[in-house]
Amino acid sequence: MFQFLFFLLRWLLNGFAIWVAARLLSGVEYDPTEAFITFLLAGLLLTVVNVLIKPILLILSLPAIVV
């Protein structure tokens, strides 16, 4: 249960971070009517990629960490 809540928190924070970046960067354009869904989907994509890639990178970097 804790891992699922942590996943949801990371998802929301990633979506919020993408929204903040889009607001700060002048060249980023998005449809304000669909912005909530767009940022949530982008946050979900980043969260899933982070969940899948992090263990792989940890295993690959293990020899460098030990040495």
C-alpha positions as CSV (number, residue, x, y, z in Angstrom):
1,M,0.0,0.0,0.0
2,F,2.9,2.4,0.9
3,Q,4.6,1.8,-2.5
4,F,1.4,2.6,-4.4
5,L,0.9,5.9,-2.5
6,F,4.6,6.7,-3.1
7,F,4.0,6.0,-6.9
8,L,1.0,8.3,-6.9
9,L,2.9,11.0,-5.1
10,R,5.8,10.8,-7.6
11,W,3.3,10.8,-10.5
12,L,1.6,14.0,-9.2
13,L,4.9,15.7,-8.5
14,N,6.3,14.9,-11.9
15,G,3.1,16.3,-13.5
16,F,3.4,19.4,-11.4
17,A,7.1,19.8,-12.3
18,I,6.3,19.6,-16.0
19,W,3.6,22.2,-15.6
20,V,6.0,24.5,-13.8
21,A,8.6,24.0,-16.5
22,A,6.1,24.8,-19.2
23,R,5.1,27.9,-17.4
24,L,8.7,29.1,-17.0
25,L,9.9,28.3,-20.5
26,S,8.6,30.8,-23.1
27,G,8.7,28.4,-26.1
28,V,6.4,25.8,-24.7
29,E,2.8,25.9,-25.8
30,Y,-0.1,23.8,-24.7
31,D,-3.9,23.8,-24.9
32,P,-5.2,25.2,-21.5
33,T,-8.4,23.3,-21.8
34,E,-6.6,19.9,-21.9
35,A,-3.5,20.9,-19.8
36,F,-4.5,19.0,-16.7
37,I,-4.8,15.7,-18.6
38,T,-1.7,16.4,-20.7
39,F,0.5,17.1,-17.7
40,L,-0.8,14.1,-15.8
41,L,-0.1,11.8,-18.7
42,A,3.4,13.2,-19.2
43,G,4.0,12.8,-15.5
44,L,2.8,9.2,-15.6
45,L,5.1,8.5,-18.5
46,L,8.1,10.0,-16.7
47,T,7.2,8.1,-13.5
48,V,6.9,4.8,-15.2
49,V,10.2,5.3,-17.1
50,N,11.9,6.2,-13.8
51,V,10.5,3.1,-12.1
52,L,11.7,0.8,-14.9
53,I,15.1,2.4,-15.6
54,K,16.3,3.1,-12.1
55,P,16.8,-0.6,-11.1
56,I,18.6,-1.3,-14.4
57,L,20.9,1.6,-14.0
58,L,21.6,0.6,-10.4
59,I,22.6,-2.9,-11.4
60,L,24.8,-1.6,-14.3
61,S,26.5,1.0,-12.1
62,L,27.2,-1.5,-9.2
63,P,30.7,-2.4,-10.3
64,A,31.6,1.3,-10.4
65,I,30.1,1.9,-6.9
66,V,32.0,-1.0,-5.3
67,V,35.4,0.0,-6.7
